[in-house]
Amino acid sequence: MRGLLIHSDQGTPLHFVEKANLDSWLDEQTPYVSNAIKACRGQSSPVFTLAAEGSCELLLVLCTVDTLDDMWLAGDLAKQLPKGLYKIEGSHEFVDQQALSFVLGAYQFSAYKSLPPVEAVLAISDESTYTKVAQKAESIYLVRDLVNTPAADMMPQHLAEIMRELADRFNGQFDELVGDELLEHNYPTVHMVGRASDNKPRLLDLVWGEESHPKLTLVGKGVCFDSGGLDLKPAAGMRNMKKDMGGAAHVLGLAQMIMAANLPVRLRVIVPAVENAVSRNAFRPGDVIKTRKGITVEIDNTDAEGRLILCDALAEAQNDQPDLLLDFATLTGACRIALGTELPGFFSTDQNVANGLVEQGMLNQDPVWQLPLFDQYKGLFKSDVADISNCGSTPFGGAITAALYLKEFVEPSQTPWVHFDVMAWNIRPLPGRPAGGEGLGLRATFSYLEKRYSA
């Protein structure tokens, strides 16, 4: 994993010991180890490195912690430890968890800036654990890289290249519709939102897996930059809008996890990819568009563009009648107001699926939170000139009204549907989670899918 992870049984041991149990642990060590650590017990750092007696070679690393139940104990270690090879001591489950934490914490986005290299390398002796950790870390790195990349280098055509490379790598199939081809094939809202940009709008489509396997479809919002359109965002609101393709990044990362693990599914990934720009042919407030599904939509606000491109993609996804349909989108600020930036909210038309996602989120320390599809709010996006408006008449309950808008374009009676409204960005550094682009809810979702399709 970018030189940070190797399959080996060698390495300096990394011991994690609860503070309450430190004396018992010391009693089991050699007198040299016990005395050396006791002599430094007053130091402020919870990480203690000990050289071998009479040598400069590291003998062990001790991390004193409050509890062993936190998966992010190793999240800062890769950037703290000196150059060398290390191995985590503990149960199989503990090693699995902390190894992922270690590698995710080592992430750096250095495409445009030289950064000091991370020279601590983690060794995992169990091949299955090594493979699983490497696959998950690589997928989350992909999400982070895509979101962190400036919009000038991450436009619809660049997303297309990434999806094509994934299809080639895992023997999938990739197709795309570009520019006016979207109109020819009846994707009017994707075309409308993206037509003002010199970077042509696209509908990106990846298919992988055996046709006989259950159909799993992922849809990701790919707004590569969102100016707000004619309802222009203020400068502060536009500053980080390179991350508005975070939904697309999430489904690509999740797809990579699925394909790398060879889950027995017929996977389809659909990404409507656009830049919401301002030009003489930009769509306008008050315009009415007939969507792929035939529902007419009045444009109340051009900055509510994500749901517009998603509605055509969801209508297409529904045509296959998949066993499960999931979408990810950086859709509303309202969801961030409700839950903050670090807890992704989701909506579901199937309570069993929702319960499974919440359960796996708790088990994997990757929490997700279900929000209600409160049908009473449907009247808030009523239009006098079209079937519906593209946003509610009030800012209250904005995440719910956005989800209800999308629900108009799926068939819950045919297909369980889950809609994730994610931030895709860490506004503060946390152990294992540097500031910047982030994959939220992916480990929980993958675990749920693994359980659903491996039974």
FENNORGI-V396040 format. One record per helix or strand of 3 or more residues. SS is the DSSP state (hx for helix, st for strand). FROM is the first residue (numbers start at 1). TO is the last residue. If there is no record, write none. Layout:
BEGIN
SS;FROM;TO
SS;FROM;TO
END
This chain:
BEGIN
st;5;7
st;12;18
hx;19;27
hx;31;39
st;47;51
st;58;65
hx;77;79
st;84;88
hx;92;105
st;120;124
hx;127;148
hx;151;153
hx;156;169
st;173;178
hx;181;184
hx;188;194
st;202;208
st;214;226
hx;235;238
hx;241;261
st;265;276
st;288;290
st;296;298
hx;306;319
st;324;329
hx;333;339
st;344;348
hx;351;363
st;368;370
hx;375;381
hx;398;407
st;416;421
hx;442;454
END
